[in-house]
Amino acid sequence: MAGDDLTIEILKDIRAEIRGMHAEQVATNQRLDATNQRLDVTVERLDLTIERLGIGNQRLDTVESTLLDLAEKQGLVVRYTRALAEGDGRLERRVDELEIRVEKLETE
């Protein structure tokens, strides 16, 4: 009988350890499930961030293109203004000639 009692006690201990391992496995699975859920949320956030970055890059491309066009047009305005400021001398000569003619007419 003593041998049977010892065998029963050993079997009970084995069963208790198996139950304990099963409980640990359940807890580990729950932690893994929670981790997977957090990872899913993180992936969704990353996807949203990537999408927003794409939109931001498109906007920056538009701004860059607009600024380049504006710089080109500003360069044209500067060259035109410089040409007007420097003048070709013909207009000034004509004004000088007209002033001389008016002066002659006024003195007669």
DSSP file (Angstrom, degrees, kcal/mol; ACC not computed):
  #  RESIDUE AA STRUCTURE BP1 BP2  ACC     N-H-->O    O-->H-N    N-H-->O    O-->H-N    TCO  KAPPA ALPHA  PHI   PSI    X-CA   Y-CA   Z-CA
    1    1 A M     >        0   0    0      0, 0.0     4,-2.7     0, 0.0     5,-0.2   0.000 360.0 360.0 360.0 -37.5    0.0    0.0    0.0
    2    2 A A  H  >  +     0   0    0      1,-0.2     4,-2.0     2,-0.2     5,-0.1   0.869 360.0  51.6 -60.5 -35.8    2.8    2.4    0.8
    3    3 A G  H  > S+     0   0    0      2,-0.2     4,-2.2     1,-0.2    -1,-0.2   0.879 109.4  49.7 -67.3 -38.7    4.0    2.0   -2.8
    4    4 A D  H  > S+     0   0    0      2,-0.2     4,-2.5     1,-0.2    -2,-0.2   0.907 110.4  50.1 -66.9 -40.9    0.6    2.8   -4.1
    5    5 A D  H  X S+     0   0    0     -4,-2.7     4,-2.4     1,-0.2    -2,-0.2   0.898 110.9  49.6 -63.5 -40.3    0.3    5.9   -1.9
    6    6 A L  H  X S+     0   0    0     -4,-2.0     4,-2.4    -5,-0.2    -1,-0.2   0.908 111.0  49.2 -65.4 -41.3    3.7    7.1   -3.1
    7    7 A T  H  X S+     0   0    0     -4,-2.2     4,-2.7     2,-0.2    -2,-0.2   0.916 111.2  49.9 -63.9 -43.0    2.7    6.6   -6.7
    8    8 A I  H  X S+     0   0    0     -4,-2.5     4,-2.4     2,-0.2    -2,-0.2   0.912 110.9  49.4 -62.8 -42.7   -0.6    8.5   -6.1
    9    9 A E  H  X S+     0   0    0     -4,-2.4     4,-2.3     2,-0.2    -2,-0.2   0.905 111.6  48.7 -63.8 -41.5    1.3   11.4   -4.5
   10   10 A I  H  X S+     0   0    0     -4,-2.4     4,-2.6     1,-0.2    -2,-0.2   0.930 111.8  49.3 -63.5 -44.8    3.8   11.5   -7.4
   11   11 A L  H  X S+     0   0    0     -4,-2.7     4,-2.6     1,-0.2    -2,-0.2   0.883 110.4  51.0 -62.6 -38.6    0.9   11.5   -9.9
   12   12 A K  H  X S+     0   0    0     -4,-2.4     4,-2.5     2,-0.2    -1,-0.2   0.906 110.3  49.2 -64.3 -41.6   -0.8   14.3   -7.9
   13   13 A D  H  X S+     0   0    0     -4,-2.3     4,-2.5     2,-0.2    -2,-0.2   0.917 111.4  49.0 -63.7 -42.9    2.4   16.4   -8.0
   14   14 A I  H  X S+     0   0    0     -4,-2.6     4,-2.5     1,-0.2    -2,-0.2   0.928 111.9  49.1 -61.3 -44.7    2.8   15.8  -11.7
   15   15 A R  H  X S+     0   0    0     -4,-2.6     4,-2.3     1,-0.2    -2,-0.2   0.895 110.7  50.3 -62.2 -40.1   -0.8   16.9  -12.3
   16   16 A A  H  X S+     0   0    0     -4,-2.5     4,-2.4     2,-0.2    -1,-0.2   0.902 111.2  48.5 -65.1 -40.9   -0.4   20.0  -10.1
   17   17 A E  H  X S+     0   0    0     -4,-2.5     4,-2.8     2,-0.2    -2,-0.2   0.902 110.7  50.9 -65.9 -40.3    2.8   20.9  -12.1
   18   18 A I  H  X S+     0   0    0     -4,-2.5     4,-2.4     2,-0.2    -2,-0.2   0.914 111.1  48.4 -63.7 -41.7    0.9   20.4  -15.4
   19   19 A R  H  X S+     0   0    0     -4,-2.3     4,-2.5     2,-0.2    -2,-0.2   0.904 111.8  50.0 -63.0 -41.1   -1.9   22.6  -14.2
   20   20 A G  H  X S+     0   0    0     -4,-2.4     4,-2.3     2,-0.2    -2,-0.2   0.913 111.2  48.2 -63.7 -41.8    0.6   25.2  -13.1
   21   21 A M  H  X S+     0   0    0     -4,-2.8     4,-2.5     2,-0.2    -2,-0.2   0.886 110.8  51.7 -64.9 -38.1    2.3   25.1  -16.5
   22   22 A H  H  X S+     0   0    0     -4,-2.4     4,-2.4     2,-0.2    -2,-0.2   0.917 109.4  49.4 -64.7 -42.1   -1.1   25.4  -18.2
   23   23 A A  H  X S+     0   0    0     -4,-2.5     4,-2.3     2,-0.2    -2,-0.2   0.903 111.8  49.0 -63.6 -40.8   -1.9   28.4  -16.1
   24   24 A E  H  X S+     0   0    0     -4,-2.3     4,-2.7     2,-0.2    -1,-0.2   0.893 110.4  51.1 -64.4 -39.2    1.5   30.0  -17.0
   25   25 A Q  H  X S+     0   0    0     -4,-2.5     4,-2.7     2,-0.2    -2,-0.2   0.900 109.7  49.8 -65.6 -40.0    0.8   29.2  -20.7
   26   26 A V  H  X S+     0   0    0     -4,-2.4     4,-2.3     2,-0.2    -2,-0.2   0.925 112.3  47.6 -62.7 -44.6   -2.6   30.9  -20.5
   27   27 A A  H  X S+     0   0    0     -4,-2.3     4,-2.4     2,-0.2    -2,-0.2   0.909 112.2  49.6 -63.6 -41.8   -1.0   33.9  -18.9
   28   28 A T  H  X S+     0   0    0     -4,-2.7     4,-2.6     1,-0.2    -2,-0.2   0.915 110.4  50.4 -63.0 -42.9    1.7   34.0  -21.5
   29   29 A N  H  X S+     0   0    0     -4,-2.7     4,-2.6     2,-0.2    -2,-0.2   0.891 109.5  51.2 -62.4 -38.9   -0.8   33.7  -24.3
   30   30 A Q  H  X S+     0   0    0     -4,-2.3     4,-2.5     2,-0.2    -1,-0.2   0.919 110.6  48.4 -64.6 -42.2   -2.8   36.6  -22.8
   31   31 A R  H  X S+     0   0    0     -4,-2.4     4,-2.5     2,-0.2    -2,-0.2   0.905 111.6  50.0 -63.7 -40.5    0.3   38.8  -22.6
   32   32 A L  H  X S+     0   0    0     -4,-2.6     4,-2.7     2,-0.2    -2,-0.2   0.905 110.0  50.6 -63.4 -41.6    1.1   37.9  -26.2
   33   33 A D  H  X S+     0   0    0     -4,-2.6     4,-2.2     2,-0.2    -2,-0.2   0.918 111.3  48.1 -62.5 -42.9   -2.4   38.8  -27.3
   34   34 A A  H  X S+     0   0    0     -4,-2.5     4,-2.3     2,-0.2    -2,-0.2   0.904 111.9  49.8 -64.2 -40.8   -2.2   42.1  -25.5
   35   35 A T  H  X S+     0   0    0     -4,-2.5     4,-2.5     1,-0.2    -2,-0.2   0.914 109.7  51.2 -63.6 -42.6    1.2   42.8  -27.1
   36   36 A N  H  X S+     0   0    0     -4,-2.7     4,-2.3     2,-0.2    -2,-0.2   0.885 109.0  51.2 -62.0 -38.9   -0.2   41.9  -30.5
   37   37 A Q  H  X S+     0   0    0     -4,-2.2     4,-2.2     2,-0.2    -1,-0.2   0.922 110.7  47.9 -64.6 -43.3   -3.1   44.4  -30.0
   38   38 A R  H  X S+     0   0    0     -4,-2.3     4,-2.4     1,-0.2    -2,-0.2   0.893 111.3  51.2 -64.3 -38.4   -0.6   47.1  -29.0
   39   39 A L  H  X S+     0   0    0     -4,-2.5     4,-2.7     2,-0.2    -1,-0.2   0.888 107.6  52.8 -65.0 -38.6    1.4   46.3  -32.1
   40   40 A D  H  X S+     0   0    0     -4,-2.3     4,-2.3     2,-0.2    -2,-0.2   0.920 110.3  47.6 -61.8 -43.2   -1.7   46.5  -34.3
   41   41 A V  H  X S+     0   0    0     -4,-2.2     4,-2.4     1,-0.2    -2,-0.2   0.912 112.0  50.5 -63.7 -41.6   -2.4   50.0  -32.9
   42   42 A T  H  X S+     0   0    0     -4,-2.4     4,-2.5     2,-0.2    -2,-0.2   0.906 109.7  50.0 -63.3 -42.0    1.2   51.0  -33.5
   43   43 A V  H  X S+     0   0    0     -4,-2.7     4,-2.7     2,-0.2    -1,-0.2   0.906 110.1  50.9 -63.6 -41.6    1.1   49.8  -37.1
   44   44 A E  H  X S+     0   0    0     -4,-2.3     4,-2.3     2,-0.2    -2,-0.2   0.918 111.3  48.2 -61.4 -42.8   -2.2   51.7  -37.7
   45   45 A R  H  X S+     0   0    0     -4,-2.4     4,-2.6     2,-0.2    -2,-0.2   0.907 111.4  50.0 -64.4 -41.2   -0.6   54.8  -36.2
   46   46 A L  H  X S+     0   0    0     -4,-2.5     4,-2.8     2,-0.2    -2,-0.2   0.913 109.9  50.6 -63.7 -42.1    2.5   54.3  -38.4
   47   47 A D  H  X S+     0   0    0     -4,-2.7     4,-2.3     2,-0.2    -2,-0.2   0.917 111.7  48.0 -61.1 -42.6    0.4   53.9  -41.5
   48   48 A L  H  X S+     0   0    0     -4,-2.3     4,-2.5     2,-0.2    -2,-0.2   0.907 111.8  50.0 -64.1 -41.7   -1.5   57.1  -40.6
   49   49 A T  H  X S+     0   0    0     -4,-2.6     4,-2.5     2,-0.2    -2,-0.2   0.910 110.3  49.9 -63.5 -42.3    1.8   58.9  -40.1
   50   50 A I  H  X S+     0   0    0     -4,-2.8     4,-2.1     2,-0.2    -1,-0.2   0.907 111.0  49.8 -63.0 -41.4    3.2   57.7  -43.4
   51   51 A E  H  X S+     0   0    0     -4,-2.3     4,-2.1     2,-0.2    -2,-0.2   0.922 111.4  48.3 -63.0 -43.8    0.0   58.9  -45.1
   52   52 A R  H  X S+     0   0    0     -4,-2.5     4,-2.8     1,-0.2    -2,-0.2   0.889 109.7  52.6 -64.6 -38.7    0.2   62.3  -43.5
   53   53 A L  H  X S+     0   0    0     -4,-2.5     4,-2.6     2,-0.2    -1,-0.2   0.888 107.5  52.6 -63.7 -38.1    3.9   62.5  -44.5
   54   54 A G  H  X S+     0   0    0     -4,-2.1     4,-2.0     2,-0.2    -2,-0.2   0.918 110.9  46.2 -62.3 -43.6    2.9   61.8  -48.1
   55   55 A I  H  X S+     0   0    0     -4,-2.1     4,-2.3     2,-0.2    -2,-0.2   0.913 112.5  51.1 -64.6 -42.5    0.3   64.5  -48.0
   56   56 A G  H  X S+     0   0    0     -4,-2.8     4,-2.5     1,-0.2    -2,-0.2   0.901 109.0  50.8 -61.5 -41.2    2.9   66.9  -46.4
   57   57 A N  H  X S+     0   0    0     -4,-2.6     4,-2.4     2,-0.2    -1,-0.2   0.886 108.6  51.8 -64.7 -38.6    5.4   66.1  -49.1
   58   58 A Q  H  X S+     0   0    0     -4,-2.0     4,-2.1     2,-0.2    -2,-0.2   0.923 110.8  48.2 -62.6 -43.0    2.9   66.8  -51.8
   59   59 A R  H  X S+     0   0    0     -4,-2.3     4,-2.6     1,-0.2    -2,-0.2   0.921 111.1  50.1 -63.4 -43.2    2.2   70.1  -50.3
   60   60 A L  H  X S+     0   0    0     -4,-2.5     4,-3.0     1,-0.2    -1,-0.2   0.881 108.1  53.5 -63.1 -37.8    5.9   70.9  -50.0
   61   61 A D  H  X S+     0   0    0     -4,-2.4     4,-2.5     2,-0.2    -1,-0.2   0.909 110.0  48.0 -61.7 -41.2    6.3   70.0  -53.7
   62   62 A T  H  X S+     0   0    0     -4,-2.1     4,-2.5     2,-0.2    -2,-0.2   0.922 112.8  47.6 -64.9 -44.3    3.6   72.4  -54.6
   63   63 A V  H  X S+     0   0    0     -4,-2.6     4,-2.7     2,-0.2    -2,-0.2   0.921 112.2  50.1 -62.7 -43.7    5.1   75.2  -52.4
   64   64 A E  H  X S+     0   0    0     -4,-3.0     4,-2.4     2,-0.2    -2,-0.2   0.930 111.8  47.4 -60.6 -46.0    8.5   74.5  -53.9
   65   65 A S  H  X S+     0   0    0     -4,-2.5     4,-2.3     1,-0.2    -1,-0.2   0.913 112.8  49.2 -62.1 -42.8    7.2   74.7  -57.5
   66   66 A T  H  X S+     0   0    0     -4,-2.5     4,-2.6     1,-0.2    -2,-0.2   0.912 111.2  49.2 -63.8 -42.8    5.3   77.9  -56.7
   67   67 A L  H  X S+     0   0    0     -4,-2.7     4,-2.6     2,-0.2    -1,-0.2   0.881 110.1  51.2 -65.1 -38.0    8.3   79.5  -55.2
   68   68 A L  H  X S+     0   0    0     -4,-2.4     4,-2.1     2,-0.2    -1,-0.2   0.914 111.6  47.2 -65.4 -41.5   10.5   78.5  -58.2
   69   69 A D  H  X S+     0   0    0     -4,-2.3     4,-2.4     2,-0.2    -2,-0.2   0.919 112.8  49.7 -62.7 -43.0    7.9   80.1  -60.5
   70   70 A L  H  X S+     0   0    0     -4,-2.6     4,-2.7     1,-0.2    -2,-0.2   0.904 109.5  50.9 -63.3 -42.0    7.7   83.2  -58.4
   71   71 A A  H  X S+     0   0    0     -4,-2.6     4,-2.2     2,-0.2    -1,-0.2   0.899 110.2  50.0 -63.0 -40.2   11.5   83.5  -58.3
   72   72 A E  H  X S+     0   0    0     -4,-2.1     4,-1.8     2,-0.2    -2,-0.2   0.929 113.1  45.7 -63.9 -44.5   11.7   83.2  -62.1
   73   73 A K  H  X S+     0   0    0     -4,-2.4     4,-2.3     1,-0.2    -2,-0.2   0.880 110.9  53.3 -66.8 -37.2    9.0   85.9  -62.5
   74   74 A Q  H  X S+     0   0    0     -4,-2.7     4,-2.7     1,-0.2    -1,-0.2   0.895 106.2  53.6 -64.4 -38.8   10.7   88.1  -60.0
   75   75 A G  H  X S+     0   0    0     -4,-2.2     4,-2.4     1,-0.2    -1,-0.2   0.900 108.3  49.8 -61.0 -40.5   13.9   87.8  -62.0
   76   76 A L  H  X S+     0   0    0     -4,-1.8     4,-2.5     2,-0.2    -2,-0.2   0.917 111.0  49.1 -63.7 -42.6   12.0   88.9  -65.1
   77   77 A V  H  X S+     0   0    0     -4,-2.3     4,-3.0     2,-0.2     5,-0.2   0.910 110.6  50.6 -63.4 -42.2   10.6   91.9  -63.2
   78   78 A V  H  X S+     0   0    0     -4,-2.7     4,-2.7     2,-0.2     5,-0.2   0.934 112.0  46.6 -62.1 -46.3   14.0   92.9  -61.9
   79   79 A R  H  X S+     0   0    0     -4,-2.4     4,-2.3     2,-0.2    -2,-0.2   0.909 114.6  47.5 -62.8 -41.1   15.6   92.7  -65.4
   80   80 A Y  H  X S+     0   0    0     -4,-2.5     4,-2.3     2,-0.2    -2,-0.2   0.922 113.4  47.7 -65.5 -43.8   12.7   94.7  -66.8
   81   81 A T  H  X S+     0   0    0     -4,-3.0     4,-2.8     2,-0.2    -2,-0.2   0.903 111.9  50.2 -64.2 -41.3   12.9   97.3  -64.0
   82   82 A R  H  X S+     0   0    0     -4,-2.7     4,-2.8    -5,-0.2     5,-0.3   0.915 110.0  50.2 -62.8 -42.9   16.7   97.6  -64.5
   83   83 A A  H  X S+     0   0    0     -4,-2.3     4,-2.2     1,-0.2    -2,-0.2   0.897 112.8  46.9 -63.1 -39.6   16.2   98.1  -68.2
   84   84 A L  H  < S+     0   0    0     -4,-2.3    -2,-0.2     2,-0.2    -1,-0.2   0.914 113.3  48.5 -66.5 -42.1   13.7  100.8  -67.6
   85   85 A A  H  < S+     0   0    0     -4,-2.8    -2,-0.2     1,-0.2    -1,-0.2   0.908 116.2  41.9 -66.6 -41.7   15.9  102.5  -65.0
   86   86 A E  H  < S-     0   0    0     -4,-2.8    -1,-0.2    -5,-0.2    -2,-0.2   0.861  96.9-171.6 -73.1 -34.6   18.9  102.4  -67.2
   87   87 A G     <  -     0   0    0     -4,-2.2    -3,-0.1    -5,-0.3    -2,-0.1   0.244  36.4-100.8  62.5 166.5   16.9  103.5  -70.2
   88   88 A D        -     0   0    0     -4,-0.1    -1,-0.2     0, 0.0    -4,-0.1   0.400  47.6-118.5-104.2   2.1   18.3  103.5  -73.7
   89   89 A G  S  > S+     0   0    0     -3,-0.1     4,-2.2     1,-0.1     5,-0.2   0.135  92.1  99.1  87.6 -22.7   18.8  107.3  -73.8
   90   90 A R  H  > S+     0   0    0      2,-0.2     4,-2.3     1,-0.2     5,-0.2   0.919  83.0  48.0 -66.0 -42.4   16.4  107.9  -76.6
   91   91 A L  H  > S+     0   0    0      1,-0.2     4,-2.5     2,-0.2    -1,-0.2   0.923 111.7  49.8 -64.9 -43.3   13.6  109.0  -74.4
   92   92 A E  H  > S+     0   0    0      1,-0.2     4,-2.7     2,-0.2    -1,-0.2   0.906 110.4  50.9 -62.6 -39.9   15.8  111.3  -72.4
   93   93 A R  H  X S+     0   0    0     -4,-2.2     4,-2.7     2,-0.2    -1,-0.2   0.913 110.5  49.0 -61.7 -42.9   17.1  112.9  -75.6
   94   94 A R  H  X S+     0   0    0     -4,-2.3     4,-2.4     2,-0.2    -2,-0.2   0.906 111.7  48.6 -65.0 -40.3   13.6  113.4  -76.9
   95   95 A V  H  X S+     0   0    0     -4,-2.5     4,-2.6     2,-0.2    -2,-0.2   0.926 111.6  50.0 -65.0 -43.2   12.6  115.0  -73.6
   96   96 A D  H  X S+     0   0    0     -4,-2.7     4,-2.3     1,-0.2    -2,-0.2   0.924 111.1  49.1 -59.6 -44.4   15.7  117.3  -73.7
   97   97 A E  H  X S+     0   0    0     -4,-2.7     4,-2.3     1,-0.2    -1,-0.2   0.904 111.4  49.5 -62.1 -41.3   14.9  118.3  -77.3
   98   98 A L  H  X S+     0   0    0     -4,-2.4     4,-2.7     2,-0.2     5,-0.2   0.901 109.2  51.9 -65.4 -39.8   11.3  119.1  -76.3
   99   99 A E  H  X S+     0   0    0     -4,-2.6     4,-2.6     2,-0.2    -2,-0.2   0.917 109.9  49.5 -61.9 -42.0   12.4  121.1  -73.4
  100  100 A I  H  X S+     0   0    0     -4,-2.3     4,-2.3     1,-0.2    -2,-0.2   0.926 111.8  48.3 -62.5 -44.4   14.7  123.1  -75.6
  101  101 A R  H  X S+     0   0    0     -4,-2.3     4,-2.4     2,-0.2    -2,-0.2   0.903 112.2  48.4 -64.0 -41.2   11.9  123.7  -78.1
  102  102 A V  H  X S+     0   0    0     -4,-2.7     4,-2.5     1,-0.2    -1,-0.2   0.917 110.8  51.8 -64.5 -42.1    9.5  124.8  -75.4
  103  103 A E  H  X S+     0   0    0     -4,-2.6     4,-1.8    -5,-0.2    -2,-0.2   0.911 110.4  48.0 -60.8 -42.8   12.1  127.1  -74.0
  104  104 A K  H  X S+     0   0    0     -4,-2.3     4,-1.2     1,-0.2    -1,-0.2   0.909 112.1  49.6 -63.2 -42.3   12.6  128.7  -77.4
  105  105 A L  H  < S+     0   0    0     -4,-2.4     3,-0.2     1,-0.2    -2,-0.2   0.887 110.8  49.6 -66.2 -37.0    8.9  129.1  -77.9
  106  106 A E  H  < S+     0   0    0     -4,-2.5    -1,-0.2     1,-0.2    -2,-0.2   0.829 109.7  51.2 -71.2 -32.1    8.5  130.7  -74.5
  107  107 A T  H  <        0   0    0     -4,-1.8    -1,-0.2     1,-0.2    -2,-0.2   0.708 360.0 360.0 -80.7 -18.8   11.4  133.2  -75.1
  108  108 A E     <        0   0    0     -4,-1.2    -1,-0.2    -3,-0.2    -2,-0.2   0.464 360.0 360.0 -78.1 360.0   10.0  134.4  -78.5
